[in-house]
Amino acid sequence: MDINVGDILEMKKPHPCKCKTFLVLRVGMDFKLQCENCKHQFMISRKRAEKNIKNVISQKEDQTEDQTEVQTEVQTQDQTEDLIEN
């Protein structure tokens, strides 16, 4: 299962605050998750997390589009500065 930092996971069982969605803060042998409602952070093993995931809402696609736009703006500013200096 492909899970990245910044993804939002919908779990089968809710957190005690009744929220089922969690933000991924760290990925590795363990996951560090943050409850979307009460902001409580906790560690959970990869095996246990993957077993309880109902849906993965990927944030990676949105971030890459935003990063591309920012990179394009920076490049055009750099080119403009180079032209002004010459």
C-alpha positions as protocol buffer text, in pm:
chain_id: "A"
residue {
  index: 1
  type: MET
  ca { x: 0 y: 0 z: 0 }
}
residue {
  index: 2
  type: ASP
  ca { x: 145 y: 337 z: -105 }
}
residue {
  index: 3
  type: ILE
  ca { x: 105 y: 589 z: 176 }
}
residue {
  index: 4
  type: ASN
  ca { x: 298 y: 916 z: 190 }
}
residue {
  index: 5
  type: VAL
  ca { x: 346 y: 1198 z: 439 }
}
residue {
  index: 6
  type: GLY
  ca { x: 58 y: 1442 z: 402 }
}
residue {
  index: 7
  type: ASP
  ca { x: -199 y: 1181 z: 301 }
}
residue {
  index: 8
  type: ILE
  ca { x: -526 y: 1161 z: 491 }
}
residue {
  index: 9
  type: LEU
  ca { x: -636 y: 814 z: 598 }
}
residue {
  index: 10
  type: GLU
  ca { x: -994 y: 712 z: 665 }
}
residue {
  index: 11
  type: MET
  ca { x: -990 y: 428 z: 915 }
}
residue {
  index: 12
  type: LYS
  ca { x: -1246 y: 154 z: 984 }
}
residue {
  index: 13
  type: LYS
  ca { x: -1266 y: 237 z: 1355 }
}
residue {
  index: 14
  type: PRO
  ca { x: -1298 y: 592 z: 1492 }
}
residue {
  index: 15
  type: HIS
  ca { x: -1069 y: 768 z: 1740 }
}
residue {
  index: 16
  type: PRO
  ca { x: -1229 y: 819 z: 2086 }
}
residue {
  index: 17
  type: CYS
  ca { x: -1332 y: 1170 z: 1972 }
}
residue {
  index: 18
  type: LYS
  ca { x: -1549 y: 998 z: 1701 }
}
residue {
  index: 19
  type: CYS
  ca { x: -1330 y: 1111 z: 1408 }
}
residue {
  index: 20
  type: LYS
  ca { x: -1227 y: 852 z: 1144 }
}
residue {
  index: 21
  type: THR
  ca { x: -978 y: 1064 z: 946 }
}
residue {
  index: 22
  type: PHE
  ca { x: -607 y: 1095 z: 1028 }
}
residue {
  index: 23
  type: LEU
  ca { x: -320 y: 1294 z: 877 }
}
residue {
  index: 24
  type: VAL
  ca { x: 4 y: 1101 z: 808 }
}
residue {
  index: 25
  type: LEU
  ca { x: 300 y: 1278 z: 972 }
}
residue {
  index: 26
  type: ARG
  ca { x: 567 y: 1005 z: 939 }
}
residue {
  index: 27
  type: VAL
  ca { x: 603 y: 691 z: 729 }
}
residue {
  index: 28
  type: GLY
  ca { x: 837 y: 396 z: 792 }
}
residue {
  index: 29
  type: MET
  ca { x: 810 y: 77 z: 992 }
}
residue {
  index: 30
  type: ASP
  ca { x: 560 y: 274 z: 1200 }
}
residue {
  index: 31
  type: PHE
  ca { x: 319 y: 551 z: 1106 }
}
residue {
  index: 32
  type: LYS
  ca { x: 282 y: 871 z: 1303 }
}
residue {
  index: 33
  type: LEU
  ca { x: -77 y: 986 z: 1264 }
}
residue {
  index: 34
  type: GLN
  ca { x: -266 y: 1294 z: 1379 }
}
residue {
  index: 35
  type: CYS
  ca { x: -639 y: 1296 z: 1441 }
}
residue {
  index: 36
  type: GLU
  ca { x: -808 y: 1552 z: 1216 }
}
residue {
  index: 37
  type: ASN
  ca { x: -1058 y: 1651 z: 1488 }
}
residue {
  index: 38
  type: CYS
  ca { x: -871 y: 1675 z: 1820 }
}
residue {
  index: 39
  type: LYS
  ca { x: -512 y: 1695 z: 1675 }
}
residue {
  index: 40
  type: HIS
  ca { x: -390 y: 1409 z: 1899 }
}
residue {
  index: 41
  type: GLN
  ca { x: -72 y: 1249 z: 1761 }
}
residue {
  index: 42
  type: PHE
  ca { x: 17 y: 882 z: 1802 }
}
residue {
  index: 43
  type: MET
  ca { x: 239 y: 610 z: 1661 }
}
residue {
  index: 44
  type: ILE
  ca { x: 96 y: 288 z: 1514 }
}
residue {
  index: 45
  type: SER
  ca { x: 270 y: -8 z: 1351 }
}
residue {
  index: 46
  type: ARG
  ca { x: 253 y: -30 z: 973 }
}
residue {
  index: 47
  type: LYS
  ca { x: 88 y: -373 z: 989 }
}
residue {
  index: 48
  type: ARG
  ca { x: -187 y: -255 z: 1224 }
}
residue {
  index: 49
  type: ALA
  ca { x: -244 y: 70 z: 1033 }
}
residue {
  index: 50
  type: GLU
  ca { x: -268 y: -99 z: 691 }
}
residue {
  index: 51
  type: LYS
  ca { x: -513 y: -352 z: 834 }
}
residue {
  index: 52
  type: ASN
  ca { x: -744 y: -75 z: 961 }
}
residue {
  index: 53
  type: ILE
  ca { x: -730 y: 163 z: 661 }
}
residue {
  index: 54
  type: LYS
  ca { x: -1063 y: 202 z: 481 }
}
residue {
  index: 55
  type: ASN
  ca { x: -963 y: 472 z: 230 }
}
residue {
  index: 56
  type: VAL
  ca { x: -654 y: 680 z: 140 }
}
residue {
  index: 57
  type: ILE
  ca { x: -718 y: 1040 z: 42 }
}
residue {
  index: 58
  type: SER
  ca { x: -396 y: 1141 z: -133 }
}
residue {
  index: 59
  type: GLN
  ca { x: -269 y: 1497 z: -90 }
}
residue {
  index: 60
  type: LYS
  ca { x: 39 y: 1435 z: -306 }
}
residue {
  index: 61
  type: GLU
  ca { x: -133 y: 1526 z: -636 }
}
residue {
  index: 62
  type: ASP
  ca { x: -250 y: 1864 z: -510 }
}
residue {
  index: 63
  type: GLN
  ca { x: 93 y: 1944 z: -364 }
}
residue {
  index: 64
  type: THR
  ca { x: 280 y: 1865 z: -687 }
}
residue {
  index: 65
  type: GLU
  ca { x: 54 y: 2098 z: -887 }
}
residue {
  index: 66
  type: ASP
  ca { x: 111 y: 2380 z: -637 }
}
residue {
  index: 67
  type: GLN
  ca { x: 487 y: 2318 z: -630 }
}
residue {
  index: 68
  type: THR
  ca { x: 503 y: 2327 z: -1011 }
}
residue {
  index: 69
  type: GLU
  ca { x: 326 y: 2665 z: -1017 }
}
residue {
  index: 70
  type: VAL
  ca { x: 563 y: 2809 z: -754 }
}
residue {
  index: 71
  type: GLN
  ca { x: 871 y: 2675 z: -936 }
}
residue {
  index: 72
  type: THR
  ca { x: 751 y: 2834 z: -1262 }
}
residue {
  index: 73
  type: GLU
  ca { x: 701 y: 3171 z: -1090 }
}
residue {
  index: 74
  type: VAL
  ca { x: 1047 y: 3156 z: -932 }
}
residue {
  index: 75
  type: GLN
  ca { x: 1208 y: 3070 z: -1267 }
}
residue {
  index: 76
  type: THR
  ca { x: 1042 y: 3362 z: -1443 }
}
residue {
  index: 77
  type: GLN
  ca { x: 1149 y: 3600 z: -1163 }
}
residue {
  index: 78
  type: ASP
  ca { x: 1508 y: 3473 z: -1191 }
}
residue {
  index: 79
  type: GLN
  ca { x: 1505 y: 3519 z: -1568 }
}
residue {
  index: 80
  type: THR
  ca { x: 1369 y: 3873 z: -1530 }
}
residue {
  index: 81
  type: GLU
  ca { x: 1641 y: 3960 z: -1276 }
}
residue {
  index: 82
  type: ASP
  ca { x: 1908 y: 3819 z: -1510 }
}
residue {
  index: 83
  type: LEU
  ca { x: 1778 y: 4032 z: -1799 }
}
residue {
  index: 84
  type: ILE
  ca { x: 1776 y: 4346 z: -1584 }
}
residue {
  index: 85
  type: GLU
  ca { x: 2134 y: 4285 z: -1467 }
}
residue {
  index: 86
  type: ASN
  ca { x: 2258 y: 4237 z: -1827 }
}
